[in-house]
Amino acid sequence: MTPRVSVVVATRNRRAMLARALASVDAQTFRDYEIVVVDDGSTDGTATWLAAARPMDRLIAVAPARGAAAARNHGAAGARGAIVAFLDDDDVWLPRYLAAQVAQLDADPRADLGTTGHVEVDPAGQIEYPDLRPLLATDDALVQMLAACPIHTLSVVACRRVALARIGLFDETLEVVHDLDWYLRLLMAGGRIVNDPTPLVERAIPGGLVSQYRRWYAEERALHRRAFEAARVAPACQRWIRAARALLFARIALGRRDFAFALARIGEAMATAPIFSAQMAATRLLRHRRGAFAWNARAAAR
């Protein structure tokens, strides 16, 4: 029988982590799924281990390695389920994850993509709840996605396979932000995203985005330029988005002790939208101390 859900797991040289991720799929309360593992050129015996230890899973071996976007495309292309759920090989699903995703997509037939909440787990096992409150108080989902993408990992994403066919697969020229590019294309095509905020995923941090922040910045800026032009985003919103993202990259760079890049991004933010940049810095401080505050884009535009 055709499974309801296809679970796509792309992996490379993380056999121990992969075993943990797959065990979390085995523990799901929702049982109508298949697992498609894409081995992206691993050299640690991952394919041999999978064939011996998990013959029930479908294995797609890619050699030589072609990158995360290509690996996920191979998995999505081979998926048979009406719903495709992605899981990173270093992340873990809680047992009710798939049941929650199927339930919210069933409840809204117009929805193309479902997400859930997550927690972040550092190498020492410390758990943190990410702040996903919007920076801009606007009903425009595209502007929200551009200003502060609330989907921090593909491990919280399940989408309809027909949406992948309609929007297209991941852009394999993008090393870091192929997932963001897909969300933007979906929204600009009129797609609908639903969210169950329950934290049902454990995301490992730091991830590849943090270690590749300069490449992330360059790819994201190119995406934003295309989106601004294609969707005709208001000039004021463009400035706020650019400033918000510049300050994010400044914070990441400071954490990596890349002071030159951090200062350049702070300068970029202040030159682009000085008042908003000061407001956002205050927002971050206030959120840490006494709760939510969002720059009201609609009010400021008047």
C-alpha positions in Angstrom: 0.0 0.0 0.0 1.1 3.6 -0.6 2.1 5.3 2.6 0.4 8.5 3.7 3.7 10.2 4.7 7.1 9.9 3.2 9.9 10.8 5.7 12.9 12.2 3.8 16.2 12.1 5.7 19.4 13.5 4.0 22.6 12.5 5.6 26.4 12.6 5.1 29.0 11.1 7.5 26.8 11.2 10.6 26.0 7.6 11.2 25.6 7.8 15.0 23.4 10.9 14.7 21.4 9.3 11.9 20.6 6.3 14.0 19.2 8.6 16.7 17.1 10.5 14.2 15.7 7.4 12.7 14.9 5.9 16.1 12.8 9.0 16.7 10.8 8.2 13.5 10.4 4.6 14.7 8.8 6.0 17.9 6.1 8.0 16.1 2.5 7.3 17.2 1.4 7.9 13.6 2.4 4.7 11.8 1.4 5.2 8.1 4.8 6.3 6.7 7.8 5.2 4.8 11.4 6.3 5.4 13.6 7.5 2.5 17.2 8.0 3.5 19.4 9.8 1.0 23.1 9.1 1.6 24.9 12.1 0.1 28.3 10.6 -0.6 29.1 9.4 3.0 32.5 7.8 3.6 31.8 6.5 7.1 30.0 3.3 6.1 26.5 4.8 6.4 25.1 3.0 3.3 26.4 -0.4 4.5 25.1 0.2 8.0 21.6 1.1 6.7 21.4 -1.9 4.4 22.3 -4.2 7.3 20.5 -2.5 10.3 17.5 -1.0 8.6 16.6 -2.9 5.4 13.0 -1.7 5.8 14.0 1.8 4.9 14.5 2.9 1.3 18.1 4.0 0.6 19.1 6.4 -2.2 22.8 6.6 -2.5 24.3 9.7 -4.2 27.9 9.7 -5.2 29.9 11.9 -5.3 28.2 14.2 -2.7 26.1 16.9 -4.3 25.0 18.9 -1.2 21.9 19.1 1.0 19.5 20.6 -1.6 20.3 17.9 -4.2 20.0 15.2 -1.5 16.6 16.4 -0.4 15.5 16.7 -4.0 16.4 13.0 -4.6 14.4 12.1 -1.5 11.4 14.2 -2.5 11.5 12.8 -6.0 11.4 9.3 -4.7 8.7 9.9 -2.1 5.4 8.1 -2.6 3.3 9.6 0.2 0.8 12.4 -0.2 2.7 14.3 2.5 6.5 14.7 2.6 8.1 15.3 5.9 11.8 16.3 6.2 14.1 15.4 9.1 17.7 16.5 9.4 20.0 13.7 10.5 21.1 15.5 13.7 17.6 16.4 14.8 14.9 14.4 16.7 11.1 14.2 16.5 9.0 13.7 19.6 6.5 10.8 19.3 3.5 13.0 18.4 5.2 15.0 15.7 3.8 13.2 12.6 0.4 12.9 14.1 0.3 16.6 14.7 1.4 17.4 11.2 -1.1 15.1 9.5 -3.9 16.5 11.7 -3.3 20.1 10.9 -3.0 19.5 7.2 -6.1 17.4 7.2 -7.9 20.2 9.1 -7.0 22.8 6.4 -7.3 21.3 2.9 -6.0 24.6 1.5 -2.7 24.4 3.4 0.3 23.5 1.4 2.8 23.2 4.3 2.7 22.6 8.0 5.2 23.4 10.7 5.4 22.8 14.4 7.3 24.3 17.3 10.7 23.2 18.4 13.3 23.4 21.1 17.0 23.9 20.5 19.6 21.6 22.1 23.2 22.5 22.4 26.1 20.0 22.5 26.0 19.9 26.3 22.3 18.9 26.2 21.0 22.3 27.4 17.5 23.1 26.0 16.4 26.6 24.9 13.0 27.7 23.6 13.6 29.9 20.5 11.9 33.3 20.4 9.7 33.1 17.3 7.6 36.2 17.9 7.5 38.4 14.7 9.7 41.5 14.5 7.2 43.3 12.2 3.6 43.5 13.2 2.1 42.9 9.8 -0.4 40.4 8.3 1.8 39.9 5.2 3.2 36.4 5.6 5.9 37.1 2.9 7.2 40.2 4.8 7.3 38.2 8.0 9.2 35.4 6.2 11.7 37.9 4.8 12.2 39.8 8.1 12.7 36.8 10.4 12.0 33.4 8.9 10.1 31.5 11.7 11.0 28.1 10.2 14.5 27.4 11.7 14.9 23.9 10.4 13.4 21.7 7.7 12.8 19.2 10.5 9.7 21.0 11.5 8.3 21.0 7.9 5.8 18.7 6.3 4.3 19.6 2.9 1.9 18.2 0.4 3.7 16.4 -2.4 1.5 18.2 -4.9 2.9 21.5 -3.6 6.4 20.3 -4.4 5.2 19.5 -7.9 3.6 22.8 -8.3 6.3 25.0 -6.8 9.3 23.0 -7.9 12.0 21.3 -5.9 14.9 23.0 -4.0 17.3 25.2 -5.9 20.5 23.2 -6.0 22.7 26.3 -6.7 21.9 27.4 -3.1 24.2 25.9 -0.6 22.6 27.3 2.6 19.2 28.9 2.0 17.5 26.6 -0.5 14.7 26.0 2.2 14.1 29.7 2.6 14.0 30.1 -1.2 11.3 27.4 -1.4 9.1 29.1 1.3 9.4 32.4 -0.5 8.4 30.8 -3.8 5.5 29.1 -2.1 4.2 32.3 -0.5 4.6 34.3 -3.7 2.6 31.7 -5.6 -0.3 32.1 -3.1 0.6 29.1 -1.0 -0.6 28.7 2.6 1.4 27.7 5.6 -0.1 26.5 8.9 1.6 26.0 12.3 1.1 24.0 15.4 3.3 25.8 17.9 3.7 22.8 20.2 7.4 22.1 20.5 7.6 18.6 18.9 11.2 18.7 17.5 14.6 18.8 19.1 16.9 20.8 16.9 20.6 20.4 17.3 22.6 23.7 17.6 24.9 25.1 16.4 24.0 24.1 12.9 25.5 24.7 9.5 23.9 28.1 9.1 26.0 29.5 12.0 29.2 28.0 10.7 28.5 29.3 7.2 27.1 32.7 8.1 29.0 34.6 5.4 27.7 32.4 2.7 24.3 32.5 4.3 24.3 36.3 4.2 25.3 36.5 0.6 22.7 33.9 -0.6 20.0 35.5 1.5 20.6 39.0 0.2 20.3 37.7 -3.4 17.0 36.0 -2.5 15.7 39.1 -0.9 16.5 41.3 -3.9 14.6 38.9 -6.1 11.6 38.8 -3.7 11.5 42.6 -3.4 11.3 43.0 -7.1 8.9 40.1 -7.8 6.5 40.8 -5.0 6.8 44.6 -5.1 7.5 44.8 -1.3 7.0 48.4 -0.1 10.2 50.4 0.1 9.8 51.0 3.8 9.4 47.3 4.5 12.4 46.6 2.4 14.5 48.9 4.6 13.2 47.3 7.8 13.9 43.8 6.5 17.4 44.6 5.4 18.2 46.2 8.7 16.7 43.4 10.7 18.7 40.8 8.9 21.9 42.8 9.0 21.6 43.0 12.8 21.0 39.3 13.0 24.2 38.6 11.1 26.1 41.1 13.2 25.0 39.2 16.3 26.1 35.8 14.8 29.5 37.3 13.7 30.1 38.7 17.1 29.6 35.3 18.6 32.1 33.9 16.1 34.5 36.8 16.9 34.4 38.0 13.4 34.4 41.7 14.4 35.0 43.2 11.0 31.9 41.5 9.5 29.9 42.3 12.6 30.8 46.0 12.4 30.0 46.1 8.7 26.6 44.6 9.3 25.8 47.1 12.1 26.8 49.9 9.9 24.6 48.5 7.1 21.6 48.4 9.5 22.1 51.9 10.8 22.6 53.3 7.3 19.5 51.5 6.0 17.0 52.2 8.8 18.5 53.9 11.8 15.4 54.4 13.9 14.1 50.9 13.2 17.6 49.4 14.0 17.5 51.2 17.4 14.0 50.0 18.0 14.9 46.5 17.2 17.9 46.5 19.5 15.6 47.7 22.3 13.1 45.0 21.3 15.7 42.3 21.9 16.6 43.7 25.3 13.0 44.1 26.3 12.1 40.6 25.2 14.8 39.2 27.4 13.5 41.1 30.3 9.7 41.5 30.2 8.1 40.0 27.0 7.0 40.9 23.5 7.4 44.1 21.6 7.1 44.4 17.8 7.7 47.3 15.5 4.3 48.1 14.0 5.0 48.2 10.3 1.4 49.3 9.4 1.3 52.2 11.8 4.8 53.4 10.8 3.9 53.3 7.2 1.1 55.8 7.7 
